[in-house]
Amino acid sequence: MKAVLGDAAAMLPEAKRTSTMKAEIASHILAYAAKGERNPAALKIAALAAVVECSHYSHDISPERRVV
């Protein structure tokens, strides 16, 4: 699973390769593995998709609410 995490992190832009992001990816990898997924490519894709989906959340906020 360490290799899956490394491969997934390598696909992110360098600015996004933070320890927080890697921890988030690792969490998703472990969650999918706990559900029975064993294919490294499937684990990587699922974890990256979950992280990308979460990181786009702020774009769903209306412009009025973004201004603080």
Backbone as JSON, one array per atom type, in Angstrom:
{
  "sequence": "MKAVLGDAAAMLPEAKRTSTMKAEIASHILAYAAKGERNPAALKIAALAAVVECSHYSHDISPERRVV",
  "N": [[0.81, -1.19, 0.0], [2.08, 1.13, 0.48], [3.43, 1.71, -1.85], [1.29, 2.25, -3.54], [0.33, 4.6, -2.37], [2.55, 6.27, -2.81], [2.58, 6.32, -5.62], [0.1, 7.51, -6.12], [0.41, 10.02, -4.88], [2.44, 11.03, -6.47], [1.07, 11.69, -8.74], [-0.18, 14.02, -8.21], [-0.11, 17.64, -8.46], [2.95, 19.29, -7.71], [2.71, 21.27, -5.72], [0.53, 20.39, -4.3], [1.33, 18.16, -2.95], [1.39, 17.71, -0.1], [1.94, 16.81, 3.37], [-0.47, 16.59, 4.64], [-2.27, 16.15, 2.52], [-1.25, 13.73, 1.58], [-1.79, 12.13, 3.79], [-4.56, 12.17, 3.72], [-5.04, 10.85, 1.29], [-3.92, 8.37, 1.93], [-5.68, 7.57, 3.92], [-8.03, 7.18, 2.44], [-7.16, 5.12, 0.74], [-6.74, 3.05, 2.61], [-9.37, 2.78, 3.52], [-10.74, 1.87, 1.21], [-9.34, -0.5, 0.8], [-10.06, -1.87, 3.09], [-12.64, -2.42, 2.47], [-12.32, -4.45, 0.78], [-11.03, -4.14, -1.66], [-8.27, -4.94, -3.65], [-6.7, -4.47, -5.81], [-4.01, -2.62, -6.88], [-4.05, -0.47, -8.77], [-6.76, 0.19, -8.89], [-7.17, 0.98, -6.23], [-5.55, 3.26, -6.13], [-6.79, 4.95, -8.05], [-9.37, 5.23, -6.95], [-8.8, 6.47, -4.48], [-7.57, 8.87, -5.31], [-9.68, 9.99, -6.76], [-11.52, 10.44, -4.72], [-10.15, 12.33, -3.18], [-9.87, 14.44, -4.99], [-12.53, 15.06, -5.42], [-13.26, 15.98, -2.87], [-11.59, 18.22, -2.64], [-12.64, 19.96, -4.44], [-14.81, 21.01, -3.3], [-14.92, 23.63, -2.27], [-15.36, 25.15, -4.52], [-18.01, 24.92, -4.99], [-19.29, 26.65, -3.37], [-21.17, 29.59, -3.12], [-20.23, 32.72, -4.65], [-20.81, 34.92, -3.01], [-20.74, 33.85, -0.44], [-18.1, 33.06, -0.25], [-16.57, 35.31, 0.21], [-15.12, 36.68, 2.93]],
  "CA": [[0.0, 0.0, 0.0], [2.98, 2.28, 0.47], [3.69, 2.01, -3.26], [0.07, 2.88, -4.06], [0.34, 5.97, -1.86], [3.6, 6.98, -3.53], [2.13, 6.52, -7.01], [-1.0, 8.48, -6.11], [0.97, 11.34, -4.56], [3.22, 11.48, -7.63], [0.15, 12.2, -9.76], [-0.64, 15.35, -7.8], [0.84, 18.74, -8.71], [3.92, 19.37, -6.61], [2.2, 22.14, -4.65], [-0.49, 19.66, -3.55], [1.93, 16.98, -2.32], [1.65, 18.02, 1.3], [1.74, 15.67, 4.26], [-1.92, 16.51, 4.89], [-2.89, 15.53, 1.36], [-0.83, 12.33, 1.56], [-2.54, 11.45, 4.85], [-5.93, 12.03, 3.21], [-4.99, 9.79, 0.28], [-3.68, 7.12, 2.66], [-6.94, 7.23, 4.59], [-8.94, 6.63, 1.43], [-6.61, 3.83, 0.31], [-7.05, 2.07, 3.66], [-10.82, 2.56, 3.55], [-11.11, 1.01, 0.08], [-8.74, -1.81, 1.05], [-10.88, -2.49, 4.13], [-13.87, -2.89, 1.8], [-11.98, -5.64, -0.01], [-10.3, -3.84, -2.9], [-6.86, -5.34, -3.56], [-6.01, -4.05, -7.03], [-3.32, -1.36, -6.61], [-4.5, 0.59, -9.67], [-8.1, 0.59, -8.46], [-7.01, 1.71, -4.98], [-4.99, 4.57, -6.46], [-7.81, 5.74, -8.74], [-10.45, 5.53, -6.01], [-8.31, 7.43, -3.49], [-7.39, 10.17, -5.97], [-11.0, 10.52, -7.08], [-12.12, 10.93, -3.47], [-9.44, 13.54, -2.78], [-10.2, 15.5, -5.95], [-13.92, 15.43, -5.15], [-13.26, 16.77, -1.64], [-10.88, 19.49, -2.81], [-13.44, 20.84, -5.28], [-15.97, 21.46, -2.53], [-14.94, 25.09, -2.12], [-15.85, 25.75, -5.76], [-19.46, 24.84, -4.98], [-19.79, 27.7, -2.5], [-21.5, 30.78, -3.9], [-19.25, 33.8, -4.51], [-21.15, 35.76, -1.86], [-20.33, 33.18, 0.8], [-16.65, 32.92, -0.23], [-15.99, 36.55, 0.71], [-15.23, 36.7, 4.4]],
  "C": [[0.86, 1.26, 0.0], [3.29, 2.69, -0.97], [2.48, 2.69, -3.9], [0.02, 4.34, -3.63], [1.37, 6.81, -2.61], [3.2, 7.3, -4.96], [1.03, 7.57, -7.07], [-0.48, 9.88, -5.84], [1.76, 11.91, -5.74], [2.34, 12.06, -8.73], [-0.37, 13.59, -9.44], [0.36, 16.41, -8.24], [1.74, 18.89, -7.49], [3.42, 20.2, -5.43], [1.16, 21.44, -3.78], [0.06, 18.45, -2.81], [2.33, 17.26, -0.87], [1.44, 16.78, 2.16], [0.26, 15.5, 4.58], [-2.63, 15.8, 3.74], [-2.51, 14.05, 1.28], [-1.56, 11.54, 2.63], [-3.98, 11.21, 4.41], [-6.0, 10.9, 2.18], [-4.83, 8.44, 0.97], [-4.95, 6.65, 3.35], [-7.93, 6.6, 3.62], [-8.46, 5.27, 0.93], [-6.96, 2.75, 1.33], [-8.54, 1.76, 3.71], [-11.26, 1.64, 2.41], [-10.53, -0.39, 0.25], [-9.56, -2.57, 2.1], [-12.19, -3.03, 3.55], [-13.6, -4.08, 0.88], [-11.22, -5.39, -1.3], [-8.82, -4.18, -2.71], [-6.03, -4.9, -4.77], [-5.35, -2.69, -6.79], [-3.79, -0.2, -7.5], [-5.88, 1.09, -9.26], [-8.04, 1.38, -7.15], [-6.51, 3.13, -5.24], [-6.05, 5.47, -7.09], [-8.92, 6.15, -7.79], [-10.01, 6.59, -5.0], [-8.13, 8.81, -4.12], [-8.74, 10.8, -6.31], [-11.66, 11.11, -5.84], [-11.46, 12.24, -3.04], [-9.78, 14.7, -3.71], [-11.62, 15.98, -5.7], [-14.0, 16.31, -3.91], [-12.63, 18.14, -1.85], [-11.66, 20.45, -3.69], [-14.64, 21.4, -4.54], [-16.04, 22.98, -2.46], [-15.44, 25.79, -3.37], [-17.37, 25.73, -5.83], [-20.09, 25.92, -4.1], [-20.05, 28.95, -3.35], [-20.45, 31.87, -3.67], [-19.52, 34.7, -3.3], [-20.66, 35.15, -0.56], [-18.81, 33.03, 0.88], [-15.98, 34.14, 0.36], [-16.21, 36.59, 2.21], [-14.75, 38.03, 4.92]]
}
